[in-house]
Amino acid sequence: VQSGSGADDAGMTAGALIVGVNGTAVGSATDLTHALAATRPGDRVRITWIDESGDQHRSTIRLGSGPPA
C-alpha cells in the first residue's frame, strides 16, 4: 500500500487481502486482475478487504497510477 494512495486513504494496510471489487468476489490474483481490467487511473471502485486481524472493511477508492512495469 503506497503512502497517500487511495488504498492508504481508505485505511488499507500491507498484508490486507482484497476479497471483492465492485461487488464481484475476488479469490485470486487473477480474479483481481480481471476485476480491474476495464478500469483506469482516476476511476472509483468499491473494494472489500480483510485486514491482518481478520476484520472485513469496505470503501470506495479512487485508483491511482501503478509503478512502471
CHARMM internal coordinates of N, CA and C (Angstrom, degrees):
IC EDIT
DIST 1 N 1 CA 1.4563
DIST 1 CA 1 C 1.5250
ANGL 1 N 1 CA 1 C 107.18
DIST 1 C 2 N 1.3263
ANGL 1 CA 1 C 2 N 116.37
DIHE 1 N 1 CA 1 C 2 N 117.08
DIST 2 N 2 CA 1.4583
ANGL 1 C 2 N 2 CA 120.42
DIHE 1 CA 1 C 2 N 2 CA -179.50
DIST 2 CA 2 C 1.5191
ANGL 2 N 2 CA 2 C 110.63
DIHE 1 C 2 N 2 CA 2 C -79.11
DIST 2 C 3 N 1.3112
ANGL 2 CA 2 C 3 N 116.13
DIHE 2 N 2 CA 2 C 3 N 137.27
DIST 3 N 3 CA 1.4507
ANGL 2 C 3 N 3 CA 122.04
DIHE 2 CA 2 C 3 N 3 CA 177.29
DIST 3 CA 3 C 1.5239
ANGL 3 N 3 CA 3 C 110.13
DIHE 2 C 3 N 3 CA 3 C -57.50
DIST 3 C 4 N 1.3308
ANGL 3 CA 3 C 4 N 116.53
DIHE 3 N 3 CA 3 C 4 N 131.62
DIST 4 N 4 CA 1.4571
ANGL 3 C 4 N 4 CA 121.32
DIHE 3 CA 3 C 4 N 4 CA 178.93
DIST 4 CA 4 C 1.5235
ANGL 4 N 4 CA 4 C 114.35
DIHE 3 C 4 N 4 CA 4 C 83.14
DIST 4 C 5 N 1.3301
ANGL 4 CA 4 C 5 N 117.56
DIHE 4 N 4 CA 4 C 5 N -0.04
DIST 5 N 5 CA 1.4688
ANGL 4 C 5 N 5 CA 120.54
DIHE 4 CA 4 C 5 N 5 CA 179.77
DIST 5 CA 5 C 1.5219
ANGL 5 N 5 CA 5 C 109.92
DIHE 4 C 5 N 5 CA 5 C -79.21
DIST 5 C 6 N 1.3145
ANGL 5 CA 5 C 6 N 116.84
DIHE 5 N 5 CA 5 C 6 N 170.66
DIST 6 N 6 CA 1.4592
ANGL 5 C 6 N 6 CA 121.25
DIHE 5 CA 5 C 6 N 6 CA 176.59
DIST 6 CA 6 C 1.5136
ANGL 6 N 6 CA 6 C 111.48
DIHE 5 C 6 N 6 CA 6 C -60.16
DIST 6 C 7 N 1.3421
ANGL 6 CA 6 C 7 N 116.72
DIHE 6 N 6 CA 6 C 7 N -40.01
DIST 7 N 7 CA 1.4651
ANGL 6 C 7 N 7 CA 120.79
DIHE 6 CA 6 C 7 N 7 CA 178.21
DIST 7 CA 7 C 1.5239
ANGL 7 N 7 CA 7 C 110.49
DIHE 6 C 7 N 7 CA 7 C -63.68
DIST 7 C 8 N 1.3234
ANGL 7 CA 7 C 8 N 116.89
DIHE 7 N 7 CA 7 C 8 N -43.42
DIST 8 N 8 CA 1.4660
ANGL 7 C 8 N 8 CA 121.31
DIHE 7 CA 7 C 8 N 8 CA 178.04
DIST 8 CA 8 C 1.5258
ANGL 8 N 8 CA 8 C 110.09
DIHE 7 C 8 N 8 CA 8 C -62.15
DIST 8 C 9 N 1.3181
ANGL 8 CA 8 C 9 N 117.07
DIHE 8 N 8 CA 8 C 9 N -45.77
DIST 9 N 9 CA 1.4696
ANGL 8 C 9 N 9 CA 121.31
DIHE 8 CA 8 C 9 N 9 CA 179.93
DIST 9 CA 9 C 1.5308
ANGL 9 N 9 CA 9 C 111.63
DIHE 8 C 9 N 9 CA 9 C -60.99
DIST 9 C 10 N 1.3401
ANGL 9 CA 9 C 10 N 116.89
DIHE 9 N 9 CA 9 C 10 N -31.21
DIST 10 N 10 CA 1.4699
ANGL 9 C 10 N 10 CA 121.29
DIHE 9 CA 9 C 10 N 10 CA -179.79
DIST 10 CA 10 C 1.5255
ANGL 10 N 10 CA 10 C 111.91
DIHE 9 C 10 N 10 CA 10 C -79.74
DIST 10 C 11 N 1.3347
ANGL 10 CA 10 C 11 N 117.09
DIHE 10 N 10 CA 10 C 11 N -11.94
DIST 11 N 11 CA 1.4527
ANGL 10 C 11 N 11 CA 120.77
DIHE 10 CA 10 C 11 N 11 CA 179.68
DIST 11 CA 11 C 1.5141
ANGL 11 N 11 CA 11 C 114.47
DIHE 10 C 11 N 11 CA 11 C 99.12
DIST 11 C 12 N 1.3247
ANGL 11 CA 11 C 12 N 117.13
DIHE 11 N 11 CA 11 C 12 N 6.76
DIST 12 N 12 CA 1.4574
ANGL 11 C 12 N 12 CA 120.40
DIHE 11 CA 11 C 12 N 12 CA 177.38
DIST 12 CA 12 C 1.5273
ANGL 12 N 12 CA 12 C 108.14
DIHE 11 C 12 N 12 CA 12 C -71.42
DIST 12 C 13 N 1.3207
ANGL 12 CA 12 C 13 N 116.40
DIHE 12 N 12 CA 12 C 13 N 141.61
DIST 13 N 13 CA 1.4580
ANGL 12 C 13 N 13 CA 121.09
DIHE 12 CA 12 C 13 N 13 CA 179.40
DIST 13 CA 13 C 1.5231
ANGL 13 N 13 CA 13 C 110.18
DIHE 12 C 13 N 13 CA 13 C -123.69
DIST 13 C 14 N 1.3354
ANGL 13 CA 13 C 14 N 115.33
DIHE 13 N 13 CA 13 C 14 N 165.22
DIST 14 N 14 CA 1.4641
ANGL 13 C 14 N 14 CA 120.19
DIHE 13 CA 13 C 14 N 14 CA 176.67
DIST 14 CA 14 C 1.5136
ANGL 14 N 14 CA 14 C 108.65
DIHE 13 C 14 N 14 CA 14 C -55.77
DIST 14 C 15 N 1.3083
ANGL 14 CA 14 C 15 N 117.14
DIHE 14 N 14 CA 14 C 15 N 139.48
DIST 15 N 15 CA 1.4578
ANGL 14 C 15 N 15 CA 122.00
DIHE 14 CA 14 C 15 N 15 CA -178.82
DIST 15 CA 15 C 1.5131
ANGL 15 N 15 CA 15 C 113.69
DIHE 14 C 15 N 15 CA 15 C 94.28
DIST 15 C 16 N 1.3391
ANGL 15 CA 15 C 16 N 117.05
DIHE 15 N 15 CA 15 C 16 N -7.20
DIST 16 N 16 CA 1.4668
ANGL 15 C 16 N 16 CA 120.58
DIHE 15 CA 15 C 16 N 16 CA 177.76
DIST 16 CA 16 C 1.5261
ANGL 16 N 16 CA 16 C 109.43
DIHE 15 C 16 N 16 CA 16 C -67.20
DIST 16 C 17 N 1.3202
ANGL 16 CA 16 C 17 N 116.15
DIHE 16 N 16 CA 16 C 17 N 147.69
DIST 17 N 17 CA 1.4533
ANGL 16 C 17 N 17 CA 122.71
DIHE 16 CA 16 C 17 N 17 CA 179.31
DIST 17 CA 17 C 1.5219
ANGL 17 N 17 CA 17 C 108.35
DIHE 16 C 17 N 17 CA 17 C -112.22
DIST 17 C 18 N 1.3331
ANGL 17 CA 17 C 18 N 116.81
DIHE 17 N 17 CA 17 C 18 N 112.99
DIST 18 N 18 CA 1.4662
ANGL 17 C 18 N 18 CA 121.33
DIHE 17 CA 17 C 18 N 18 CA 178.54
DIST 18 CA 18 C 1.5232
ANGL 18 N 18 CA 18 C 107.93
DIHE 17 C 18 N 18 CA 18 C -75.22
DIST 18 C 19 N 1.3457
ANGL 18 CA 18 C 19 N 115.84
DIHE 18 N 18 CA 18 C 19 N 124.97
DIST 19 N 19 CA 1.4669
ANGL 18 C 19 N 19 CA 120.66
DIHE 18 CA 18 C 19 N 19 CA -177.46
DIST 19 CA 19 C 1.5262
ANGL 19 N 19 CA 19 C 112.73
DIHE 18 C 19 N 19 CA 19 C -118.61
DIST 19 C 20 N 1.3501
ANGL 19 CA 19 C 20 N 117.32
DIHE 19 N 19 CA 19 C 20 N -2.63
DIST 20 N 20 CA 1.4495
ANGL 19 C 20 N 20 CA 119.65
DIHE 19 CA 19 C 20 N 20 CA 178.73
DIST 20 CA 20 C 1.5111
ANGL 20 N 20 CA 20 C 112.19
DIHE 19 C 20 N 20 CA 20 C -161.87
DIST 20 C 21 N 1.3310
ANGL 20 CA 20 C 21 N 115.43
DIHE 20 N 20 CA 20 C 21 N 146.16
DIST 21 N 21 CA 1.4624
ANGL 20 C 21 N 21 CA 122.79
DIHE 20 CA 20 C 21 N 21 CA 175.60
DIST 21 CA 21 C 1.5194
ANGL 21 N 21 CA 21 C 107.14
DIHE 20 C 21 N 21 CA 21 C -136.16
DIST 21 C 22 N 1.3204
ANGL 21 CA 21 C 22 N 116.23
DIHE 21 N 21 CA 21 C 22 N 119.41
DIST 22 N 22 CA 1.4659
ANGL 21 C 22 N 22 CA 121.91
DIHE 21 CA 21 C 22 N 22 CA 178.91
DIST 22 CA 22 C 1.5266
ANGL 22 N 22 CA 22 C 112.10
DIHE 21 C 22 N 22 CA 22 C 51.57
DIST 22 C 23 N 1.3367
ANGL 22 CA 22 C 23 N 116.59
DIHE 22 N 22 CA 22 C 23 N 38.61
DIST 23 N 23 CA 1.4510
ANGL 22 C 23 N 23 CA 121.37
DIHE 22 CA 22 C 23 N 23 CA 176.63
DIST 23 CA 23 C 1.5140
ANGL 23 N 23 CA 23 C 115.06
DIHE 22 C 23 N 23 CA 23 C 84.42
DIST 23 C 24 N 1.3235
ANGL 23 CA 23 C 24 N 118.11
DIHE 23 N 23 CA 23 C 24 N -1.78
DIST 24 N 24 CA 1.4566
ANGL 23 C 24 N 24 CA 122.49
DIHE 23 CA 23 C 24 N 24 CA 177.52
DIST 24 CA 24 C 1.5226
ANGL 24 N 24 CA 24 C 109.08
DIHE 23 C 24 N 24 CA 24 C -97.30
DIST 24 C 25 N 1.3304
ANGL 24 CA 24 C 25 N 116.39
DIHE 24 N 24 CA 24 C 25 N 129.67
DIST 25 N 25 CA 1.4622
ANGL 24 C 25 N 25 CA 120.83
DIHE 24 CA 24 C 25 N 25 CA 179.77
DIST 25 CA 25 C 1.5217
ANGL 25 N 25 CA 25 C 110.69
DIHE 24 C 25 N 25 CA 25 C -64.72
DIST 25 C 26 N 1.3267
ANGL 25 CA 25 C 26 N 115.36
DIHE 25 N 25 CA 25 C 26 N 141.21
DIST 26 N 26 CA 1.4673
ANGL 25 C 26 N 26 CA 122.73
DIHE 25 CA 25 C 26 N 26 CA 177.48
DIST 26 CA 26 C 1.5246
ANGL 26 N 26 CA 26 C 106.97
DIHE 25 C 26 N 26 CA 26 C -121.84
DIST 26 C 27 N 1.3364
ANGL 26 CA 26 C 27 N 116.50
DIHE 26 N 26 CA 26 C 27 N 120.19
DIST 27 N 27 CA 1.4529
ANGL 26 C 27 N 27 CA 120.53
DIHE 26 CA 26 C 27 N 27 CA -178.75
DIST 27 CA 27 C 1.5116
ANGL 27 N 27 CA 27 C 113.85
DIHE 26 C 27 N 27 CA 27 C -118.63
DIST 27 C 28 N 1.3453
ANGL 27 CA 27 C 28 N 116.27
DIHE 27 N 27 CA 27 C 28 N -2.55
DIST 28 N 28 CA 1.4638
ANGL 27 C 28 N 28 CA 119.88
DIHE 27 CA 27 C 28 N 28 CA -178.72
DIST 28 CA 28 C 1.5240
ANGL 28 N 28 CA 28 C 109.28
DIHE 27 C 28 N 28 CA 28 C -157.21
DIST 28 C 29 N 1.3273
ANGL 28 CA 28 C 29 N 115.52
DIHE 28 N 28 CA 28 C 29 N 169.09
DIST 29 N 29 CA 1.4601
ANGL 28 C 29 N 29 CA 120.33
DIHE 28 CA 28 C 29 N 29 CA 176.51
DIST 29 CA 29 C 1.5290
ANGL 29 N 29 CA 29 C 110.72
DIHE 28 C 29 N 29 CA 29 C -62.01
DIST 29 C 30 N 1.3369
ANGL 29 CA 29 C 30 N 116.33
DIHE 29 N 29 CA 29 C 30 N -35.39
DIST 30 N 30 CA 1.4666
ANGL 29 C 30 N 30 CA 120.82
DIHE 29 CA 29 C 30 N 30 CA 178.11
DIST 30 CA 30 C 1.5253
ANGL 30 N 30 CA 30 C 110.41
DIHE 29 C 30 N 30 CA 30 C -64.86
DIST 30 C 31 N 1.3337
ANGL 30 CA 30 C 31 N 116.75
DIHE 30 N 30 CA 30 C 31 N -43.02
DIST 31 N 31 CA 1.4689
ANGL 30 C 31 N 31 CA 120.51
DIHE 30 CA 30 C 31 N 31 CA 177.04
DIST 31 CA 31 C 1.5259
ANGL 31 N 31 CA 31 C 110.56
DIHE 30 C 31 N 31 CA 31 C -58.94
DIST 31 C 32 N 1.3359
ANGL 31 CA 31 C 32 N 116.74
DIHE 31 N 31 CA 31 C 32 N -42.61
DIST 32 N 32 CA 1.4612
ANGL 31 C 32 N 32 CA 121.15
DIHE 31 CA 31 C 32 N 32 CA -179.94
DIST 32 CA 32 C 1.5210
ANGL 32 N 32 CA 32 C 110.57
DIHE 31 C 32 N 32 CA 32 C -63.69
DIST 32 C 33 N 1.3135
ANGL 32 CA 32 C 33 N 116.48
DIHE 32 N 32 CA 32 C 33 N -43.81
DIST 33 N 33 CA 1.4666
ANGL 32 C 33 N 33 CA 120.84
DIHE 32 CA 32 C 33 N 33 CA 178.12
DIST 33 CA 33 C 1.5211
ANGL 33 N 33 CA 33 C 110.77
DIHE 32 C 33 N 33 CA 33 C -59.14
DIST 33 C 34 N 1.3320
ANGL 33 CA 33 C 34 N 117.21
DIHE 33 N 33 CA 33 C 34 N -45.60
DIST 34 N 34 CA 1.4677
ANGL 33 C 34 N 34 CA 121.30
DIHE 33 CA 33 C 34 N 34 CA 179.29
DIST 34 CA 34 C 1.5321
ANGL 34 N 34 CA 34 C 111.38
DIHE 33 C 34 N 34 CA 34 C -65.05
DIST 34 C 35 N 1.3348
ANGL 34 CA 34 C 35 N 116.91
DIHE 34 N 34 CA 34 C 35 N -39.80
DIST 35 N 35 CA 1.4656
ANGL 34 C 35 N 35 CA 120.85
DIHE 34 CA 34 C 35 N 35 CA -178.37
DIST 35 CA 35 C 1.5287
ANGL 35 N 35 CA 35 C 111.54
DIHE 34 C 35 N 35 CA 35 C -66.10
DIST 35 C 36 N 1.3344
ANGL 35 CA 35 C 36 N 116.46
DIHE 35 N 35 CA 35 C 36 N -28.90
DIST 36 N 36 CA 1.4653
ANGL 35 C 36 N 36 CA 120.05
DIHE 35 CA 35 C 36 N 36 CA -178.27
DIST 36 CA 36 C 1.5307
ANGL 36 N 36 CA 36 C 113.30
DIHE 35 C 36 N 36 CA 36 C -101.07
DIST 36 C 37 N 1.3256
ANGL 36 CA 36 C 37 N 117.76
DIHE 36 N 36 CA 36 C 37 N -0.32
DIST 37 N 37 CA 1.4681
ANGL 36 C 37 N 37 CA 122.03
DIHE 36 CA 36 C 37 N 37 CA -174.09
DIST 37 CA 37 C 1.5275
ANGL 37 N 37 CA 37 C 113.59
DIHE 36 C 37 N 37 CA 37 C -57.50
DIST 37 C 38 N 1.3074
ANGL 37 CA 37 C 38 N 117.70
DIHE 37 N 37 CA 37 C 38 N -36.37
DIST 38 N 38 CA 1.4709
ANGL 37 C 38 N 38 CA 120.23
DIHE 37 CA 37 C 38 N 38 CA -175.69
DIST 38 CA 38 C 1.5288
ANGL 38 N 38 CA 38 C 112.26
DIHE 37 C 38 N 38 CA 38 C -92.75
DIST 38 C 39 N 1.3300
ANGL 38 CA 38 C 39 N 117.64
DIHE 38 N 38 CA 38 C 39 N 7.24
DIST 39 N 39 CA 1.4634
ANGL 38 C 39 N 39 CA 120.18
DIHE 38 CA 38 C 39 N 39 CA -178.56
DIST 39 CA 39 C 1.5165
ANGL 39 N 39 CA 39 C 110.87
DIHE 38 C 39 N 39 CA 39 C -98.30
DIST 39 C 40 N 1.3205
ANGL 39 CA 39 C 40 N 114.45
DIHE 39 N 39 CA 39 C 40 N 163.54
DIST 40 N 40 CA 1.4661
ANGL 39 C 40 N 40 CA 121.55
DIHE 39 CA 39 C 40 N 40 CA 179.99
DIST 40 CA 40 C 1.5221
ANGL 40 N 40 CA 40 C 108.51
DIHE 39 C 40 N 40 CA 40 C -135.08
DIST 40 C 41 N 1.3379
ANGL 40 CA 40 C 41 N 117.50
DIHE 40 N 40 CA 40 C 41 N 158.75
DIST 41 N 41 CA 1.4639
ANGL 40 C 41 N 41 CA 119.12
DIHE 40 CA 40 C 41 N 41 CA 174.09
DIST 41 CA 41 C 1.5319
ANGL 41 N 41 CA 41 C 110.03
DIHE 40 C 41 N 41 CA 41 C -53.08
DIST 41 C 42 N 1.3098
ANGL 41 CA 41 C 42 N 115.70
DIHE 41 N 41 CA 41 C 42 N 135.17
DIST 42 N 42 CA 1.4657
ANGL 41 C 42 N 42 CA 121.62
DIHE 41 CA 41 C 42 N 42 CA -178.15
DIST 42 CA 42 C 1.5193
ANGL 42 N 42 CA 42 C 113.25
DIHE 41 C 42 N 42 CA 42 C 99.87
DIST 42 C 43 N 1.3469
ANGL 42 CA 42 C 43 N 117.36
DIHE 42 N 42 CA 42 C 43 N -20.68
DIST 43 N 43 CA 1.4638
ANGL 42 C 43 N 43 CA 120.35
DIHE 42 CA 42 C 43 N 43 CA 177.01
DIST 43 CA 43 C 1.5256
ANGL 43 N 43 CA 43 C 109.58
DIHE 42 C 43 N 43 CA 43 C -67.26
DIST 43 C 44 N 1.3253
ANGL 43 CA 43 C 44 N 115.67
DIHE 43 N 43 CA 43 C 44 N 152.29
DIST 44 N 44 CA 1.4603
ANGL 43 C 44 N 44 CA 121.15
DIHE 43 CA 43 C 44 N 44 CA 175.26
DIST 44 CA 44 C 1.5264
ANGL 44 N 44 CA 44 C 107.93
DIHE 43 C 44 N 44 CA 44 C -103.85
DIST 44 C 45 N 1.3248
ANGL 44 CA 44 C 45 N 116.58
DIHE 44 N 44 CA 44 C 45 N 132.27
DIST 45 N 45 CA 1.4563
ANGL 44 C 45 N 45 CA 121.99
DIHE 44 CA 44 C 45 N 45 CA 179.17
DIST 45 CA 45 C 1.5290
ANGL 45 N 45 CA 45 C 109.09
DIHE 44 C 45 N 45 CA 45 C -132.25
DIST 45 C 46 N 1.3297
ANGL 45 CA 45 C 46 N 115.80
DIHE 45 N 45 CA 45 C 46 N 149.98
DIST 46 N 46 CA 1.4588
ANGL 45 C 46 N 46 CA 121.27
DIHE 45 CA 45 C 46 N 46 CA 176.45
DIST 46 CA 46 C 1.5217
ANGL 46 N 46 CA 46 C 107.54
DIHE 45 C 46 N 46 CA 46 C -94.06
DIST 46 C 47 N 1.3230
ANGL 46 CA 46 C 47 N 116.31
DIHE 46 N 46 CA 46 C 47 N 119.06
DIST 47 N 47 CA 1.4585
ANGL 46 C 47 N 47 CA 122.72
DIHE 46 CA 46 C 47 N 47 CA -177.06
DIST 47 CA 47 C 1.5195
ANGL 47 N 47 CA 47 C 109.35
DIHE 46 C 47 N 47 CA 47 C -111.85
DIST 47 C 48 N 1.3198
ANGL 47 CA 47 C 48 N 116.16
DIHE 47 N 47 CA 47 C 48 N 135.94
DIST 48 N 48 CA 1.4659
ANGL 47 C 48 N 48 CA 122.44
DIHE 47 CA 47 C 48 N 48 CA 172.25
DIST 48 CA 48 C 1.5186
ANGL 48 N 48 CA 48 C 106.28
DIHE 47 C 48 N 48 CA 48 C -115.27
DIST 48 C 49 N 1.3395
ANGL 48 CA 48 C 49 N 116.32
DIHE 48 N 48 CA 48 C 49 N 131.77
DIST 49 N 49 CA 1.4527
ANGL 48 C 49 N 49 CA 120.26
DIHE 48 CA 48 C 49 N 49 CA 179.68
DIST 49 CA 49 C 1.5152
ANGL 49 N 49 CA 49 C 111.05
DIHE 48 C 49 N 49 CA 49 C -142.73
DIST 49 C 50 N 1.3234
ANGL 49 CA 49 C 50 N 114.17
DIHE 49 N 49 CA 49 C 50 N 161.32
DIST 50 N 50 CA 1.4573
ANGL 49 C 50 N 50 CA 122.09
DIHE 49 CA 49 C 50 N 50 CA 175.91
DIST 50 CA 50 C 1.5188
ANGL 50 N 50 CA 50 C 107.16
DIHE 49 C 50 N 50 CA 50 C -114.41
DIST 50 C 51 N 1.3433
ANGL 50 CA 50 C 51 N 115.82
DIHE 50 N 50 CA 50 C 51 N 127.70
DIST 51 N 51 CA 1.4597
ANGL 50 C 51 N 51 CA 119.34
DIHE 50 CA 50 C 51 N 51 CA -179.67
DIST 51 CA 51 C 1.5288
ANGL 51 N 51 CA 51 C 110.63
DIHE 50 C 51 N 51 CA 51 C -82.93
DIST 51 C 52 N 1.3176
ANGL 51 CA 51 C 52 N 116.07
DIHE 51 N 51 CA 51 C 52 N 177.44
DIST 52 N 52 CA 1.4611
ANGL 51 C 52 N 52 CA 120.91
DIHE 51 CA 51 C 52 N 52 CA -176.18
DIST 52 CA 52 C 1.5227
ANGL 52 N 52 CA 52 C 113.21
DIHE 51 C 52 N 52 CA 52 C -64.97
DIST 52 C 53 N 1.3361
ANGL 52 CA 52 C 53 N 117.57
DIHE 52 N 52 CA 52 C 53 N -17.95
DIST 53 N 53 CA 1.4657
ANGL 52 C 53 N 53 CA 121.60
DIHE 52 CA 52 C 53 N 53 CA 177.15
DIST 53 CA 53 C 1.5266
ANGL 53 N 53 CA 53 C 111.87
DIHE 52 C 53 N 53 CA 53 C -86.17
DIST 53 C 54 N 1.3398
ANGL 53 CA 53 C 54 N 117.21
DIHE 53 N 53 CA 53 C 54 N -7.78
DIST 54 N 54 CA 1.4558
ANGL 53 C 54 N 54 CA 121.76
DIHE 53 CA 53 C 54 N 54 CA -178.97
DIST 54 CA 54 C 1.5114
ANGL 54 N 54 CA 54 C 113.89
DIHE 53 C 54 N 54 CA 54 C 93.22
DIST 54 C 55 N 1.3413
ANGL 54 CA 54 C 55 N 117.14
DIHE 54 N 54 CA 54 C 55 N 4.03
DIST 55 N 55 CA 1.4623
ANGL 54 C 55 N 55 CA 121.02
DIHE 54 CA 54 C 55 N 55 CA 178.68
DIST 55 CA 55 C 1.5260
ANGL 55 N 55 CA 55 C 110.27
DIHE 54 C 55 N 55 CA 55 C -82.86
DIST 55 C 56 N 1.3277
ANGL 55 CA 55 C 56 N 116.15
DIHE 55 N 55 CA 55 C 56 N 138.73
DIST 56 N 56 CA 1.4652
ANGL 55 C 56 N 56 CA 121.26
DIHE 55 CA 55 C 56 N 56 CA 179.03
DIST 56 CA 56 C 1.5186
ANGL 56 N 56 CA 56 C 110.00
DIHE 55 C 56 N 56 CA 56 C -92.56
DIST 56 C 57 N 1.3325
ANGL 56 CA 56 C 57 N 115.35
DIHE 56 N 56 CA 56 C 57 N 140.81
DIST 57 N 57 CA 1.4629
ANGL 56 C 57 N 57 CA 122.83
DIHE 56 CA 56 C 57 N 57 CA 179.65
DIST 57 CA 57 C 1.5212
ANGL 57 N 57 CA 57 C 108.91
DIHE 56 C 57 N 57 CA 57 C -132.76
DIST 57 C 58 N 1.3272
ANGL 57 CA 57 C 58 N 115.39
DIHE 57 N 57 CA 57 C 58 N 156.63
DIST 58 N 58 CA 1.4629
ANGL 57 C 58 N 58 CA 121.14
DIHE 57 CA 57 C 58 N 58 CA 178.45
DIST 58 CA 58 C 1.5229
ANGL 58 N 58 CA 58 C 107.48
DIHE 57 C 58 N 58 CA 58 C -143.16
DIST 58 C 59 N 1.3195
ANGL 58 CA 58 C 59 N 116.08
DIHE 58 N 58 CA 58 C 59 N 135.19
DIST 59 N 59 CA 1.4652
ANGL 58 C 59 N 59 CA 120.08
DIHE 58 CA 58 C 59 N 59 CA 178.89
DIST 59 CA 59 C 1.5191
ANGL 59 N 59 CA 59 C 109.25
DIHE 58 C 59 N 59 CA 59 C -157.14
DIST 59 C 60 N 1.3182
ANGL 59 CA 59 C 60 N 115.90
DIHE 59 N 59 CA 59 C 60 N 152.93
DIST 60 N 60 CA 1.4656
ANGL 59 C 60 N 60 CA 121.08
DIHE 59 CA 59 C 60 N 60 CA 172.34
DIST 60 CA 60 C 1.5096
ANGL 60 N 60 CA 60 C 107.20
DIHE 59 C 60 N 60 CA 60 C -96.12
DIST 60 C 61 N 1.3245
ANGL 60 CA 60 C 61 N 115.95
DIHE 60 N 60 CA 60 C 61 N 126.44
DIST 61 N 61 CA 1.4540
ANGL 60 C 61 N 61 CA 120.37
DIHE 60 CA 60 C 61 N 61 CA -178.24
DIST 61 CA 61 C 1.5230
ANGL 61 N 61 CA 61 C 110.08
DIHE 60 C 61 N 61 CA 61 C -124.75
DIST 61 C 62 N 1.3192
ANGL 61 CA 61 C 62 N 115.21
DIHE 61 N 61 CA 61 C 62 N 157.07
DIST 62 N 62 CA 1.4663
ANGL 61 C 62 N 62 CA 121.94
DIHE 61 CA 61 C 62 N 62 CA 174.43
DIST 62 CA 62 C 1.5257
ANGL 62 N 62 CA 62 C 106.91
DIHE 61 C 62 N 62 CA 62 C -96.55
DIST 62 C 63 N 1.3273
ANGL 62 CA 62 C 63 N 116.14
DIHE 62 N 62 CA 62 C 63 N 125.80
DIST 63 N 63 CA 1.4588
ANGL 62 C 63 N 63 CA 120.87
DIHE 62 CA 62 C 63 N 63 CA -178.78
DIST 63 CA 63 C 1.5195
ANGL 63 N 63 CA 63 C 111.15
DIHE 62 C 63 N 63 CA 63 C -71.77
DIST 63 C 64 N 1.3030
ANGL 63 CA 63 C 64 N 115.71
DIHE 63 N 63 CA 63 C 64 N 139.57
DIST 64 N 64 CA 1.4626
ANGL 63 C 64 N 64 CA 122.14
DIHE 63 CA 63 C 64 N 64 CA 174.94
DIST 64 CA 64 C 1.5196
ANGL 64 N 64 CA 64 C 109.59
DIHE 63 C 64 N 64 CA 64 C -104.83
DIST 64 C 65 N 1.3001
ANGL 64 CA 64 C 65 N 115.94
DIHE 64 N 64 CA 64 C 65 N -177.26
DIST 65 N 65 CA 1.4682
ANGL 64 C 65 N 65 CA 121.49
DIHE 64 CA 64 C 65 N 65 CA 175.65
DIST 65 CA 65 C 1.5140
ANGL 65 N 65 CA 65 C 108.52
DIHE 64 C 65 N 65 CA 65 C -83.77
DIST 65 C 66 N 1.3144
ANGL 65 CA 65 C 66 N 116.19
DIHE 65 N 65 CA 65 C 66 N 138.83
DIST 66 N 66 CA 1.4539
ANGL 65 C 66 N 66 CA 120.85
DIHE 65 CA 65 C 66 N 66 CA 176.87
DIST 66 CA 66 C 1.5059
ANGL 66 N 66 CA 66 C 110.24
DIHE 65 C 66 N 66 CA 66 C -82.33
DIST 66 C 67 N 1.3350
ANGL 66 CA 66 C 67 N 116.19
DIHE 66 N 66 CA 66 C 67 N 172.60
DIST 67 N 67 CA 1.4524
ANGL 66 C 67 N 67 CA 119.79
DIHE 66 CA 66 C 67 N 67 CA 176.36
DIST 67 CA 67 C 1.5335
ANGL 67 N 67 CA 67 C 109.86
DIHE 66 C 67 N 67 CA 67 C -67.31
DIST 67 C 68 N 1.3153
ANGL 67 CA 67 C 68 N 117.39
DIHE 67 N 67 CA 67 C 68 N 155.60
DIST 68 N 68 CA 1.4665
ANGL 67 C 68 N 68 CA 119.16
DIHE 67 CA 67 C 68 N 68 CA 178.81
DIST 68 CA 68 C 1.5275
ANGL 68 N 68 CA 68 C 110.60
DIHE 67 C 68 N 68 CA 68 C -59.48
DIST 68 C 69 N 1.3176
ANGL 68 CA 68 C 69 N 115.56
DIHE 68 N 68 CA 68 C 69 N 144.51
DIST 69 N 69 CA 1.4791
ANGL 68 C 69 N 69 CA 120.08
DIHE 68 CA 68 C 69 N 69 CA -179.13
DIST 69 CA 69 C 1.5062
ANGL 69 N 69 CA 69 C 110.78
DIHE 68 C 69 N 69 CA 69 C -76.89
END
COOR INIT
IC SEED 1 N 1 CA 1 C
IC BUILD
